[in-house]
Amino acid sequence: MKRSVAGLVIVFVGAAIVQLAISGTYLRYVKPGMRWMLLAAGVILVGLAVIDVFVKSRQEHDHGLPRAAWLLLLPIFALLVVDPPALGADAAQRQSPVAAKPAEPQSNAFWQNGDKSYGPKTIAVRDYAVWAVWEKETMKGRSFTMTGFVTPAKNGVWYVTRIGLTCCVADGTAFMVEARGQAAPPKNQWVSVTGTWAEPTKRVDGDVAALTVESVKPVTAPANPYE
């Protein structure tokens, strides 16, 4: 394969990265803050490939890459054409629903500054999964609303789940809250649930956050499915 074709492969790689960043599909892979880095990387790849082809074509003849290098185009076209799903229940089921104890004390600011209301508070699944176990006294008797996807377990147990990212999907951690009192919706269905704090479920490997659910509403998956 001639150098010009090799350069074309790199151009496609850069273009795919730019397309992911512009379309928002990158949120299936990395955190929102990495968008501009992806855009910059894609533009740089395209620019370097064009410069390399132009300079080398004037300086020398190059037998280029083997024909097998054409296979590099297959995953690139797949990224441009296929809309990949975010991590869901299958990924969560391979993890424990037990939320690890925070390395440092968490700041539960819901009822600071004189807020004495007991109405449902919108909370991230990630926060509830931790606070409901490790900050019981601030959660007892309170009502909450959270949004996540359904992860079924054995004997009718199911969890409201969100995947938390540190950097990218490779380090994705499932945060799960056991939903009590309502039948499980379909697997991977996104729902908004409202209910009250419940005593965590005890397991051999630790305690699992729980919510006594009063209402379950199917919702559309958010643009950024991760927390």
SULLINFEN-V781786 format. One record per pair of residues at least 12 apart in sequence whose ideal C-beta (glycine too) atoms are under 6 Angstrom apart, sorted by the first residue. I is the first residue (numbers start at 1). J is the second residue. Records with the same first field share a line. If there is no record, write none. Layout:
BEGIN
I->J  J
END
This chain:
BEGIN
1->64  65  69
2->64
3->53  56  62  64
4->53
6->64  65
7->49  52  53
9->72
10->45  49
11->46  49
12->76
13->45  76
14->42  45  46
16->76  79  80
17->38  41  42
18->42
19->80
21->35  38  39
26->38
27->224
28->84  86
29->168  169
30->168
31->165
86->225
87->163  169  172
88->149  188
89->151  187  188
92->151  161  174
95->174
96->205
97->159  176  208
98->205  206  208
99->129  130  133
101->134
108->131  135  138
120->143  144  145  194
121->144
122->145
123->144  146
124->227
125->146  148  160  162  175  177
126->162  164  175  227
128->146  177  209
129->175  177  209
132->197  209
133->200  207  209
139->197
140->197
142->197
143->196
145->194
147->192
148->160  161  162
149->161  188  190
150->185  187  189
152->184  187
158->179  184
159->176  178
160->177  179  193
161->174  176
162->175  227
163->226
164->227
165->226
177->209  211
178->201  208  210
179->211  213
180->198  210  212
181->212  213
182->213  216
189->218
190->219  221
191->216  218
192->217  219
193->213  216
194->214  215
195->211  212  213  214
196->212
198->210  211  212
END
